[in-house]
Amino acid sequence: MGTDGTGVDDGSSTLNAEIRRVLARVDGHAAHSGGTESASTEPSAGTPVLTGPGATPLDALVACFGLTSFERDLVLLTAAQELEPTAAARCAAACGDPERAYPTFSLALAALAEPHWSALTPVAPLRRWRIVELEDESRLTMTRLRLDERILHFLLTSPYLDARLHGQLRRTPVPDALSPSYDLAATRLAEGWTNGTDTPLVELTGGDARSRADLAAAAAARSGLGLYSMSAEDVPSDPAERDRLARLWQREAILLPAALLVEVAELDRDQRAATESFLAGAAVPVVVSSEDPLRSERSYAARVVVPRLDDEEQLGLWAGAFEETELGERELRSLVAQFQLPPHVVRSAAATVRRRLPHEEELDAAELAWRAGLDEARIGMDELGRRIEPQAGWDDLVLHERQTSVLREIVAHVRQRATVHQEWGFAATLRRGLGVTAMFAGGSGTGKTLAAEVMAKELGLDLFVIDLSQVVSKYIGETEKNLRRVFDAAERGGALLLFDEADALFGKRSEVKDSHDRYANLEVSYLLMRMEAYRGLAILTTNMKNALDTAFLRRIRFVVDFPFPAEHERAEIWRRVLPPQAPVKDIDAALLAQLTVAGGSIRNIALSGAFLAAEEGDPLQMRHMLAAARTEYLKLERSLTPAEVRGWV
């Protein structure tokens, strides 16, 4: 590429010509005044220069920031200092001072056309938008003027994000395609910026952060904008720093052009106030993104909620993501019935399957897809409860046949949910209360958690144990908030939820005596409502079924009693708890069953006895079991009776 005397390529010929014109004005002033600066005593206000067809970056800069013709020429003068090697000497000649070989405001007032003093004020475009910077603000007219580097590169058609914003803002890519519901939501967002409102703020809530970012990026693209994102936590609390960030971004939004997504999570009071202040001054398109609507008196041009994809949209999403794998419609519908994953997560799961399929020949695509779905659904759940990898099977349960048959019936309700609800149409006729809910009632150690683990393994699901005593809060509204977090996270993969210690929340509360009873009723109602709407299986456990209100029990689909095991059942538990490879000597399950303890304590005693035997280097014997039983009974604050250990040693 050739150059045109300024060291830049032919694509900037218009800029070069304008620079030469401005420098000619400087040369003319030097010849006319003999090299003495003098300010115009009758400056004119100047007029903005508008863009038209084939506008250059200089035209865009003038139009976007409302520069007058004088301010436009001043920008060109400072650009000449960077691009034209002779500019310094020509400025020195015009100033009559070889030490001042640079542009000054005094020189601009004297040499350029239509000068006006207001161009130098802090609220005028040149300084407000940091287009031109003063080296020493205490010497307004005589100090060196510099063109901001970002503006210089913009004039040279080299766009980039201002380096001062790196680390705070990140570019958000536009998604390849959107489902119909997402497409409509993105259109509504874009309309919020283009409907002529004076408020360039739109609010986007629901879904996960990535889904909100995808919608915002699609909306920005439809408005001819890029999208950058930042966290509300990064908004400076210092007012001066916050104002600097706001001005820099608003300038970038105009130059790029682009919209900004501000992701708002849980903030303390000071950070929330800083964010509110930052948003209040927004004069360019901004998306306020959060999981829940923010409490604010601010008006929005549009409020959009990330839509929930229906089963057909989910089916199309899974089919598109897994089109390169051999998954039939039945297998895809099974995945849709189980998982409610955002589009980007489904695509991630499909990528995982494609990557693993050539290396795991023992598993087919359907099994890998199911496992990938579980892996993705676990994200966000591990911090809310205790995840148990299901290992136990039906043979590990020692229960009466009537309890086991109910458990198998519960499994059938979960497994055949898609067939009955969608294919047979029951979801359309019943509409509400379609979730599979159960209550396991019985004393500690009677097998409630083990039964849930068996069911989870049968269904191929994760088991998450949620301790309700940790979820319940004394602060009004916090319990519902904690429960919502659990269910919202679990909805992604339909995990089996086991709410342990339900007695912490349930009780005889049909009679409202004070505000705490009233709010406790609200908490219970919220829990049952979410359980009834949950796509997976939700189970409550209780040690005190009789203390529960019958009105609440009627809303539970299945109630399974776990009685204290009879002696022959305890003997069977003892037989199953001792591994076949363990070295034993004279261990008698019938004698061990004389201990009146439930399955949980039986497992503790067997394990402790094994450690005692291993420490001695002997096979496991009844004397080891006796020592372990004494320790377990001390924990239970009970004493061994002679009848329980008769015939042991």
N, C-alpha and C positions, 0 to 999 in steps of 0.2 A: 504494500500500500504506500502510496505517495503521501507527502505531507504538504501543508499549505503555509509554511512559514512559522507555524507555532509549535511544531513538533507533535501534532496530533494527526490522525488519519483523515482521509477525505470525507468520511461520514460526518465529521464535525465542521464541515466547511461553513455552514450557516453561523455557527458559534464563532468561528474564526473571523468571519466577515464583520460580525457585530463587535468583536473585541477590537479589530482594527479601527472601526468607526469611533469607538469610545476613546481609544488611544490618540486618534487624530484630534479629538476635542481637547485632550490633555496637551498635545503638542501645540495646538492653536492657542490655548491659554498661556503656555510658556512663551510663545512668540509675542502675544499681545501685551502681557503684563510684565515682561522682562524677568519672569521667574519669581513673581511675588504672589502668594496666595491672598485672595480677598473674598470674603463671603458676600453673596448676593444680598442686597438690602431689600429687594422686593421679590421674594421667592413665590412661585406659583404652586398651587396644591398638587398639580399633576393629575393624570387620569389613568385608571387601570388599563392594562393591555389585555385584550381577550384572545382566546385561541380560536382557531378555525380549522378547516380541512388541512391536513398535512402539517399539523402543529409540531414544533420541535420541543425537546425537553425544556428549553428556555421559555417557550410560550406556555407550556404546562405549569412551570414553576410560577410564572407571573399570574396566570389565571387562578391557580389553586390557592395561592396565598394573598391574592389581591394586591400585588405590587403596582405602584405607580411607575410611569416611564422613568422618573428620576431614580427610584429604587431599583428598577431593572438595570439601568446603566451603571449604578453603583455596584450591583452584583457582577456585572461584566468587568468593571475596573478591578475588582478583587480577584476575579478569575484570571485576568490578564497577568497579574502578579505571579500566578502559578504556571501559566502556559506560555507566555511570551517572554523570551530572554531579555528583550530590550525594555520591558515595562519598568523595571526598577530605575534605570537611568533616566527614562522619560518622566517618571514621577519626581525624581530628584531635581530635574531641570525645571519642571513646572513649579516646584516648591521653592526653587532658588536656594536649596540647601542640600549638599551632597550627602549629609548624614540622614536625610529623610527620603531614602530611596524606596518608598512604599506608599500605598494609597492611604489617605486620611480623609476624614469627613470634611475637613476644611477645604482640601483640594477638590473633593466632589462638589461641594457647594459652589466653588468658584468656576470649575471647568465644565460641569455637566449641565445639560438643558433642564429646564423646569425644576430647579432645586426647591426643596422645602425642608425646613428645620424639623418638622414632626417626624421625618423618616428616622431620626436618631432616638426617639423616645423608646423606653422599654416596652411599651404596649404596642408599638408599631410592628409590622410583620418582620422586618429584618432582625430585630433583637428578640421579639417574642418567640419566633420560631427558630432562633439561633441560626439563621441563614448567614449572617455576618457577625463576627465576634470582635470585640474591642480588646486590644492587648492590655490597656490600662484604663479602666472605667473612670478613673479620677481625672483623665485628660480627654474629654469626649471628642473634641474636634481635632486634636493634634496627635492622638495615639494611632498606632498602626491598626488598620482594618484587615482582617483575614476572612477569607471565604471558608465556611465550614467544609471539612473534607468530604462529608457525606453529600453535600450539595454539589461540590465540584464533580464527584463521580457521577451523580445524577445527570448533570449537564453533559457529561461525556458518554451518556447511555451505558453506564456500568452499574446497574442497580444491585443493591445488597442491603441486608439489615444492618442498621447502624451498630458498630462494634460495641458501643456503650450499652446496648440492650442485650448483648450476648450473655447467656447464663440466666437471664430472667425470662426471656421469651424463646419459644421453640416453634418451628414451622410445623403445621398440622397438614398432612397430606389429604387429598380428596379421595374418598373411597371409590372403588371401581364401579360398583353398582349398589343400588338400594332396593329393598323390598318395597312393595306398593305403599304400605303404611308409613315406612320411614321416608319415602319419597314425598308423600303428602305433608309430613311434618317439616321436612326441609323447605318445601315451598312456602309454608306458612311463616317460617323464620325469615326467609328472604323477603317476603311481602312486608314484614314488619319494618324492614329498612327502606323499602321503596314506596311505601304508601303515603308519602308526603308529610309524615309526622315530624314534629320538631325533636322528638325523643329518639335518639339512635340506639336505645337499649332494648334488647329482647331477652326474655328469661326462658331458659331451657332446663327442665327438671325431669326426674325419673331416670330409670335405666342405670347403667354404669357409666363411669367417666369416659371410657373409650367410645361408647355408643353416642354419647352426647357430642363428643368431639367430631365423630364422623358426620353427624347430622349438621353441625355448625359448619364444617368444611364444605359440605355439599351446598348448603345455603349460601355461603360466601362465594363459591364458584359461580352460582347462578346469578349473583349480583355483580359479577366481574371482579371479584376480590379474592385475594389469598387469605389464609387464616393463620394467625399466630396465637399461641396459648401461653398463659401464665397462671400460677397459683396465687390465690388471694393472700396466702401466707408471705409471698414475696413483695407485697405492696409495702413500701417504706412507711414506718410510723412517723418519721420526722417530716413535718410539713414541707420544708424546703426540698428535701430529697424526693418527696412524693410529687411535688409540682414539677420538678425536673423530669421525672419519669413520665408524667402525663404529657408534658410538652414534647418530649422526644418521641413518644409513641404516636401522638396525634400527627406529628410531622411525618413520621414513617407511614402511618396509615394513608396519608395523602400522596406521598411519593411513590409507594409501592404499586398500586394501592392495596390495602388489606383491612380486614376486620380483626378484632381481638376477642378471644375467649378467656374469661376469667373464671377459673374453677374454684368454687367456694366450698370448703369443708367446714368442720367444726372449728370456730375461731374464738379466741378470748375477746373480752369486751373492747380492749384497745385496738386489736387487729381488725375487728369488725368495723369499728369507727373509722379506721384508716381506709378500709376497703370502700365503705360508704362514701367517704369524701372523694376517693379516686374516681368512683363511678359517677358521682354527682357532676363532675366537671367534664364528662365524656362528651365530645362533639363529633365523634366518628363512630361507625358501627361497632357495637360491643355485644357479645353474648355473655350473659351471666349464667353460669352452669352450676347446678347443685343437685344433690340427691332429692332434697325437699324444697318446696317454695320458701323463699326467704321472707321473714317478717320485715317489711319496709313500707314506708309511705311513698316511696318513689314510684312513678308511673312508668310503665313499659309499653313500647310500641306493639309488642306481641308477647303472649305467654304460651309456651308450647310444652307439652309433656311427651316424653319418649314413648311411643305407643308399644303396647304389648302385641306381639305377633300372634295371630291365630294359628290353629293347627295346620291349615293349608299353606299359609305363608312359611311356617316352620318347615313343612315338608318340602316346599320348593327350595328353601334355603339349604337344607341338608342334601337334597338331591343335587343341587348345583355344586356344592362343595365336594361331594363324593362321586362326581360323575366319572372320575377316572378309576374308581374302584368297583368291584363287582358286588354291589348291594342292591337287592331287590326292593320293591315297594313295601312289602311286608316288614322287612328288616328296617327300612327307613321309618315306617310308621311306628315301629316299636321304639326307635330312638326318639322320635318326636313325642311319643306318649310319656317317655321317662324324663327327657331333658328339656329345659326351657332356657336355652343358652342364647346370649346375644350373637348377632351375625359374625362379628369378628372372632368370637370364641369358637363358633362352629368351624370357621375356616381354619383356625389354628389347630383344632382337633383333626380335621381332614389332612392337614399338612403332616401332622404327627403320624397318622396312619400310613400315608404314602411313604414316609421315611422309614417306618418300621416294618412294613409289609414284606419287603424282600429278605429281611434278616430273621423273621420269626415265622418259620414255615409251619410250626405246630398250631398256630392260630390263624383263623381266617379273617377276612376283612370285617365281618360283622362283630366278631369278638374284640378285635382291635379298636373298632369304632366305639364300642361300648366302654372299653377301658379308657380310651381317650376322653370320652364324655365324662366319666367319673373323675379323671384327673383334673379336668378343667373345672368341674363343678365343685371340687374340694376347695378351690381358691376362695378365701374369705370365710370358710367355715371353721378351719382349724383353730382360729382364735376365739371362736364363740362357744365351743364345746369340746368334749373329749372324743376323738375319733377312735373307734375300735375296728380293726381289720377282722371281719367275720371269718372264723375258723371252724366253729362248732356246727355239727349237723344234727339231724333229728335223733340220731342214735345217742347223742350226748344228753338228751333231755330225759329226765325220769319224772313223768307226769302221768296222771290218770288219762285214759283214752278220751274222756269228754273234754278235757282241757286241750289235748293235742289236736282233736278234730276242729275245735274252734280256731286254734292257731293256723291250721291249714286252710280254713275257710277265709281267714283274714288275708292270707297270702294270695288266695284266688281272687279276692276283691281287688288287690293291687295289680296283680299280673294281667287280669282281663279287663282292666279299666278302659283301655282304648276301644276294645271290642264292644263293650256294653254301652259306654257313654257316647262314642262317636258313630260306630258302624250300626248299632242297634237303636240309636237316637234317644237314649235315656237322658243325656245331658240337656237336650232341648225341652223335654217335658218336665223334668224335675228342677233344673236350673240351679238350685241351691242345695247345700248340704251334701255335695258329692264327694267330699274328702273322706278317706278311710281313717277313722279314729278308733282308738281302743284304750281301755284302762286295765292295767295289770294290778290286781290287789292282792296283797299278802305280806307276811312278815319279811324282815331282812334275811337274805340268803336263801329264799325259797325258789329261786330260779327265774325271776322276772327279767333280769338283764340277759341271762343266758338264752332265754326264749326269744328275746328281741334279736340277739346275735344270730340265732339259728334262722330266723325269718329273713334277716338281712342277707345271709349267705344264700338262702334259697332264691331270693329275688335278684341277687347279683348287685346289691347296693352297699353303700357305706352305712355304718351305724354311728350316729352322733348322740352322745349322752349329754344332755343339758341339765345342769343342776339348777332347779328352779329356786332353791334357796339363795343362789347367787344372782339370779335374775331379778327377783323381787326387790324393789327399792322402797324406802320410806318416803321418798319424794314423789309427789303427785305427778303422774305422767311418765315417770322414768321407767316403770315396769313395762308399760306398753311399748315404749321406745326400744327397750332391750329385746322384748319379744319380737318386735317387727324386724329388727336386725337379724335375728335368728331365722325367721321364716323367709325373709327376702333373700338371704344368702342360700338357704336350703332349696328354694324354688328352682334354682338353676339346674339341680340334678335330682330332685325328688328323693333325697336321702331319707333313710329311716330315722326319725327323730324320737328319742326316748327322753321324755321330761321326767327326771328323777325328783323325788321328794315333792310331789304335787301338793302334799299337805301344807307346804309353806304358802300356798296360794288359795287352795280350796278350804271350805269350812261351812259351817251352818251360818249362812249370811243372808237368808231370805228376809230377815227382819232388819231394817236399817235403823240403827240406834244413833249413829253419829256419822260425821263426814268420812271417817276412815272406813266404816263399813260400806258406805256408798261407793267410795273409790275402789275398795276391794272387789265389790260386785262388778264394777266396770272393767277391772283387770281380768277377772275370770271370764267375763263375757267376751272380751277382746281375744283372749287365748282360745276359747272355744270357736269363735268366729274364724280365726285364722286356721285352726285345725280343720274345720269343716270345708274350708276353701283350698286346703293344701293339696298339691298334686301327688304327694307321696303318702307315706304312712306315718302318722303321729300317734305316739303312745304315751300315756301318763302312768306313772307308778305311784302307789300309795300304800302306806302301812295301816291306814285307818279308814277303810271304805265306809264304815258305819257313820263316820263323822261328816261325810260329804252330803251336801244338799241333793235331794232326789231330783230337783228341777235341773241341776247340772248333769246328773247321771243320765237323764233321758236324752241329752244331746250327744252322748257317746254311743257310737254304733255297736261296739263290742265291749263287754266287760268280762274279763277272765280272772277267776279266783285261783290263787296259788296257795293251796293249803300247806300247813306244816307237814312234812313227809312222815308217813307211817313207818314202822320199824322195817318192814320188808322193802320199802322204797329207799330207806336209808342204807340198807345192806347193798342194794343195787348201785346206789351212788358210790359207796365205798369200793365196789368191784370195778367201777368204771374210772374212778379217779386214780387208781394205782396203775402206772404204765406196765405193760407186759415185760419190758426189758429191765425193770427195776429188780435188784436182788432182794428177795423177801424170805423170811423164815418164820413159819408157824403163824402167819397173819390170817386171822379168822374174821371175815366180813360180818358174819352173824353176831359175833361178840362186839365188834366195833359198832354195830348198829344199835347197841344198847344205849349209846350216848344220845341224849335227846337234844340234838343240834340239827340245824338245817344244812342244806348243801353248801352254802358259803363257808360255814365253820368246818365242815368235813374236809373241804379242800385245803383250808388253812392248816388243820391238824395233820393231814397227810403230808403236806409239803414240809412243815416244821419237823415232823418225825424223820423224814428222809434226810434232812440236813443233819440232824443229830446222829443218825446212823452213819452217814458219810464221814462225819468228823471223827467217829470212833474207828472207822474202817471196817465196820461189821455190816451184815445184811440188815435190812429193815425188819424189826421185830416188834412185838406187842409192847415191850417195855419202852421203846422209843415213842410209840403212839401214846402211851400213858403220860409220859413227860410232856409231850406236845399238847395233850388234852388239858392238862393242868394249866399250862400257859394260856390256852384259848379261853378256858373258863374264868381265869383271873381277869381277862379282858372283858368278858361278858358279865363280870361281877357275880359269878355263880360258883358253887362248890360241887365237886364231883360226889355223887352218892355211891354207897357200896353196891347198889343194884346195877349201876351203870358200868362198873368195872369188874363185876363178878366173873371169875374165870379167866381174867386176862393174864395174870402172872402168878 
